[in-house]
Structure formats: structure tokens, C-alpha cells
Amino acid sequence: MRLVDERKSGAIWCNYFFFLNPKKGYFYKEVKMQKEVYEALADHLDSLPTGFPRTETGVEMRILRRLFTPEDAKLAVHLTSQPRGPEEIATHAGISVETAAVRLQEMENKGLIMSMPVHGKLCYLASQYVPGFWEAQINRLTPELVEEAFEYGYTFLHPDRWRKAPLHRVVSIHKNVSVQDKVMPYEMAEEIMKSQQVRAVMNCICKQGMGVIGNACDKPEEVCMIFGPAAEYMTRMGRARKISLEEGLDILKQADEAGLVLQPDNAKDPFFMCACCGCCCGILRSLKRDPKPGKIVSTPFVACLDSDECIGCGECEERCTMDAFKLVEEKAVLDADRCIGCGLCVSTCPANCISLERKPQSEQTEVPEDHMQFELKTAQALGKANIGELVEDRIKSKLDRVKEIDSEK
């Protein structure tokens, strides 16, 4: 036993010596190479539409090292926002097609990248941090990863970034809007749910994360809804289950009763709609830190209070996730700058003295038509890519796939 200990001690000393002597030690060179690999991955992720901003603490790098092996990181930089076959990726990475196919599947199983069928062939594409490989860690979370992700949220979800490009928007469950205001279908949760052909539901990554670190709340967890191709994908990967329209509408009802804010991605035809509580949701917690969250969030509505009819029950103050309401001398007082237009105060007001009204046009954020337009607009706002670069990438990816098809003939 003593001999084994001495060998271990010697190995540790050798590694320590090599680290202190960078020109002589292989260990140091390996550490340096790994650092370069993760730096390249971080830069690659930051070039994607929603970005991957750096921090002073380097927490984002700890997240990458925890999720990606060095081999994963090397391969991930060859994936883009457009689907590519294993042959094309293998060529760019300088590895065999067989090796690429196996490693790509392993990475997808870990939630690090995504795949989609193209002409009957499985192709792979890069996954952004959020929305992306963070949510794909559902049911795989560890306390260490959760703590790091929540720390990184202070940077990734900072209000200054949200002002430039809100990744989500807020919609209301009920049509508690003034009759003179025209309500568009994409502005109402029930209409969004009804317009979808494929629906699925999955556990909330934020609520699950809080539970993993011992801070679970009593709100329902299986309430994050996914639509269309995203629903098909997450179901195929075992991270969600398909639901009917009736169950989807029931989840919306549960969300309203539990005081959850509905946040689809910022597109008229969204891929998902989160049902968020103020205690767990990283987005809501970040917005709440700003003195005027209502000026940041993408929402067409704002609450309107008839103080004369208020009975001072405090229900609005209890349900508001942004602290927009306060009781003063047994009457509710509304700070409209803190209102994000979710309508939770409206649906349970016993005096019916609160309603939602449309904001002036100048204060409303333009909602992109679909997810592609959302990514283009986000990339431009964050300075990650211009439309020309993204379109060029899509064309290049299509041309490469045409070459693959020609070579198979």
C-alpha cells in the first residue's frame, strides 16, 4: 500500500513540476491546449444569435468544462445554426465520418447539440446556450451546474441585454383587455395554444434547478409548453411528452391559478411558452432587479387600476411577480413602470377594478413573425451577425448538402 501511495505522490509531483515548467512539461501543454479548445468553443457560441457573453469570474467557462469534454468542444465548433450531415461535419473537423456520427449522437444525447431530419437523413446543428443546451439539461442537473448557471444568469439575462433583444415576451391567459383595444391572436396564450398542431409539455428547468439546490417552491413544475418541430424534437429525445389541446388549455388554467407568468419566445409563431414563477425563473428574477421592468419586457399591455373600486384585499400585491402593486392606506397603488402586462392581477381581482390596456404604440416592442426572424433580429441587436452573414451561412450549408447528395449518386 505504501508503494502505491509513493507512486501516486510521485505522479502528482511530476504533474506539479511540469506545470511550473511550461517549456518542459507535457502536462502544461495539455492544459494549455484544453484551455484553447474551450476558449474557441466560447467564441463560437458567442457568434450565435443569442450570444454567450464573457464574465469577470469565468463562470461561463466552468459551465462549458462541466458539460463538454475537450473532444466535444473540438467538434462543436464545426456546427452552425444550419443543419449539416455527419459527412460535412467530419470534413470540417478532419475526422472520419464514422467517428463523427458516433460522437455527434453522443453529444446530442447529452443535450449539447441538436439534430433534425433533412431529406430523410439526420443532420446536426449547433445549440445555443439559451434557449438551447441549458434547457436540454432537464433531468440531468447537478447542484454544481445549477449554481453556476444561476450565477451566469446575472450576465446572460442582464436587463441591459434584454433592452436590446428580449428573448421572451409576456402574454396574458385571459382576455382581460379593454374592449376598445384590438387583441391579436399571438398576444393571448389560449389563442397561441389553439393555433398549434403539435404540442408538448416538459418540466421547468428553473423550478427543477431550484429543487436540486434545496430551494424548491410549491408551484407546478411540468408546465413549460413546446410547439411544432420543437415539440417533436423534445419528445423524440425523451425530454417532453405530447399533449392534446384540452390538456394544454388545462395547463394554462393551472398556471393562472398558481400565479405563473406566461412567456413564449419573442415570435408571433413561437416554439415554446414557459410558465414562470417569480421565485425560480431566471428571467423574472433578473427583470425584477431593474427599477422599471415594464420598460424592458416585450409586452403590448399594462395594468390599469380603478382605485375608487379597490377594496384593499391585497390579492394583486400577492400575485404580482414584479412588485408593481403596494397597499397604501388600505388601497392598492400601481407602479405602471414595474408592470409587465401578464394579467395575473386581473384574473383574480374580486372587485374587478383592474384591467389590461394596450400600451402606446411607441412603447410596444415589435414581435418578429417567426423564429428565424427572431434569430436574425436578435443577432443584429446584440451585434453577433448581420443578415448577410446568417443568410450566407444558410446558403453555404445548403450547397454543401447538395454536394453530399451528388457524391452519393
N, C-alpha and C positions, 0 to 999 in steps of 0.2 A: 504493500500500500504506500509505503514511504517512497519507493522508486517512482510510482505513478505520480505522486504529488510533486516530486522533484522535476519530472518531465513536464508536468503542467506548468510549474513555476518557470522552467526554462523557456517554454514556448511563449509564455506571457512576457518574459524579459526580452526575448528576441523581437517580438512584435513592438514592444515599447522602444527598443533600440532602433529598429527600422523606422519607426515613426519620427524619432528625433533626428534621424539621419536620412533625409529625403533622397539624397543622391545615391544612397547605397541600399536602401530598403525596398523590397517588393511590396511590403505591407502598405507603406506610404503611397506608393504609386497606385495600388489598387484602390485605396481610399480616395485618392485624388480623381481617379477615373470614374468612380461611382458618383462623386460629387458633381463632376461634369455632366454625367448622364442625367441626374435629377435636375440640374440647372437647365439642361436642354429641354427636358420634359416640361418644366415650369414655364419656360419661354414659349413652348409650343401651345400649351393650354391657354396662356395669356393672349395668344394670337387669335383664339376662337372668339366668336361673337360676345359672349358674356364675360370673357376675360378670366384672369387668375392673378389678381394684384399681389404684389410682394408686401411683406410686413417687416418691421424692425426686429421682431422676435424670431422670425424664420419659422413660425408655426406651420405655414403652408408647406414648407419643405419636409417637416416632420410628418405631415399627413401623407405626402407622396411616398415617403420611405416606408410608412406603415402599410400602405395599400399596394404599391407597385414594387416588385422585385427589380433589381437592376436590369434583368433581361426584359421584363415587362416594359420598363421605361424606355429602353432602347427601341423596342418595336412600336410603342405607342406614338412616337414622334413621326412615324411614317403614315399615320392615319389622319384623314381630314374630315371635314364636315360633310363630305360626299362619300357615298358607299363605294368601296373598292374590293375587288376579288382578292383571294389569297395570292394568286399569281402576280398581280400588280404590286401588292404589298411586299411580297418576297423579293421581287426585283429591286425595289427601292431599298429594302433592308439588307440585301446581299446575303440572303439565306435561302435554303431550299423551300420549294412550295410545300412539301410535306411537313417540314418543321414549322413553317409559318401557319399552316392550317391548324396544327395541334396547339400551338401557343396562342393563337387568336381565340380559339374556342375556350381555352383555359382562362384567358383574360376576360372573356365575356361572362363566363360562369362566376367570376369574382366581381362582376359589375363594373369593370374598368372601361370597357368599350361596348359598342352596340353592334347589332347586325340587322340586315334586312334582305329579303329575297329580291333579286333583280333578274328577270328573265329565267326564273326557276333555279337560280344559283345564289348561294348565300354569300353576301358581301358584308364588309365590315366598315364602320365609320367611327370617328373619334367621339368620345363622350366628354362634354364639358363638366366643370365641377358642379355648378348649379344652374339650371336643372340638369342633372346628369349622374355622374358616378357617386355623388354623395347620397342621393335618394336610392340608388341601386344597392346601397349597403344595408337596406332594410333587412331585419332578422339576422344580421351579421355584425351588429355593433358591439364594440368593447368600451369599457369606461374610458380608456386612454384616447381612443379615436373620438368619442363624443366630446370629451373635454377640449381636445384640440380643435375640433370642428366648431364648437361654440366660441372658442377664443378667436378663431379665424373669421367668424361671422361679424365681429366688430369692424373688420376691414372690408370684407366682401359685401356686406349688406349696409355699409355706412350710408347715412342719409345723403351725403354729397354724391355718391354714385347713383343712388335711387333718383335723385333730381334729374340727372342726365338721362337715365334709361331705366324706368321701373320694369322689373322682370315680371311682376304680377300686377293685377288690377283688382279692385274690390267691386263685388256685385251684391245686390240685395236678394233675399229669398222671396219676399212678398212684394206686391205692387203697392207699397205704401208711399206712393208718389202723388204729388198734387195733380188733379185732373187736367190742369191746363198744360202739363208737361207731357210731351210725347216720349214714350219709353220704347227704346229699340230692343229687339229680342236678345241681342248679345249682352244687354245690360241687366238682365234678370236671370237668376240662377235656374229657375224652373224652365224657362224657355231654352236655355242652353242645354239642359238635360234632355228635354223633349226633342231637340233638333239632332241628337246624336243617334247613329245607327248601332254603334258598338260602345258599350260602357263597361267599366270595371272599377273595382274599389280595392284599395290597399291600405295597410297600416300607415299612420302618420309617422314619418321619420323623426320629427321633432319631439312628439309625445313619447315615442319609443326610446329616443335618446335620453330624455329626462328620466324615464323609468330606469334605464340602465345605470345611471349615476345616483339613483336613490331619491329623485325629486319628482316622481310621477304625480300627475294630477288626477282628478276624478272624471275628466271629460272622456267621451268615447274616442277610441283610437283608430278603428277601422272606418275612416271617414274621408280619406283622400281619393277623389274620383279621377279616372283617366278615360280618355275617349279615343275613338278611331284607331289608327295604326299604333299609337302608343299603348292603348288598351290591349290590343292583340299581342304586342311585343311583351309587355309586362306579365301578361297571363301566360304566354309561352315560356317565359323564364321562371315561372312559379312565384312571382313577387306580388301578384294580384289575382283576383277572381272576377269573372264576368258577372254582371248583374242585369236585371231587367229594368225597364223604365219605372215600373212600380217600386222596386227596391231603391232605385236611385232617388225618386221623389221622397221616399220614406227617410232616406239618409239626410236629405235636405231638411226635412221636418225635425229630425233628431238634432241636427246641427243648430237649428234655430232655438230649440228648447234648451240646448246645452250652452247657448251663448257663443257659438263658434262663428268666426268671420270667414266668409267665402271669398277665396282668392284664385281665380283662374289665371293662366298665363296671359300676358298682355297682347291678346289677339282676339279678333271677333269670332274666329272659329278655333277655340282653344283645344289643346291637347290634354289638359288636366284642370282640375278645380280642387284646391285644398280647402279643408275646413279647419280653421286655425283658432287656437285659444291664445289669449294674451300672455299666459304664463310660460308656455313652451315654445311657441313659434318664434324662430329667429328673426323673421321679417318684422313681425309686430313688435317684438321687444326692441328692435333697432329703431323703428319708426317712433316708438313711444319716447325715446330719449330726446327726440327733436322737439323744440318748443312749439312747432307748427306742423305736425304730421299731415294735417289736411291739405297743406300746400304742396306736399311731396307725392302723396299717393295718387295713383291713376284711378279716379272715380268721377262719375258725372254728377253725383248727388251730394247734398249736405243736409244735415238735420235742421228742422225749423221747429222752434218751441213756442207754444202759446202759454206764456207764464200765467195768464189770468185763469186758465183752466187747470193748472197744475195743482195736485193735491198733496204734494210733498212726500210721496211714498218712498222715494229713493231707488226705485227699480231701475231707472235709466243710469244712475250713478253706479249701481251694482253691475250692470251688464256691459257698460262701455269699456272697451279694452284700451282706449286712449286717454282716459280721464277727462273727457270733454264735458262731463256734467259734474256739478257740485251742488249740494244743498246749502242754500243760504237763507236763513230765517224761514225754514220750512217750505222753501220754494226752490225748484230746480233752476240752475243758471247754466246756460250753454256757452262754451267757448268754441265758436264755429271753426276757428283755425286748427283745432285739435280733432275735429270730426272727419272721419274717413268714409262716411256715407254707406256704412254696412247695413243700417236699418235694424240692428238688434234692439235699439231703444224703442223703435216704433211698434214692433210686433207684440210687445208685452206691456205697453203703457196702459194702465187701467182707466186713465182719464181721456185717452185718445187725444192728447194735446201735443203729440209730436208727429211730424210727418217728414218725408224726404222731398226736397225740392231740387230741381236742376240748377247746377252752378251756372254762372255766366259763361258764355262760350269761350271767353278769353282765359278762363281758369280750368277749362277741361283739357285733358291730355288726349291727343289723337290716338286712336286704337288701330293698330295695323290690321289688315284684312285677314292674314293667316300667319302661320308660324314662320314661314320663310321670310315674309315681310318684317315680322317681329325681329328675326335674327339680323336682317340687313340693317334695320333701323337702330337696333341695339349696338351693333358693331360700329356703325358710324358715330353714334353718340359717345361711345367710350373710346373712340379713336383706334379701334382694333383693326379695322379693314374698311376699305371703301367698296362700293357696289361693284366696281370693275374687278377688283381682286377676287371677290367672292364668286362672281359670275365666271371669271377666268378659271377658277378652281373647279367649278362645276363642269365647264366645257372640257377641261383637261381630263377630268375623271371619266367623262363620257367617251372621249376619244380613246383613252387607254382601254376602256372596256370593249370598244369596237375592235381594237387591235387584238385583244384576247380572243374575241369571238372568231375573227378572221384566222387566227393561228390555229384554232381548234378544227377548222373546216378541212 
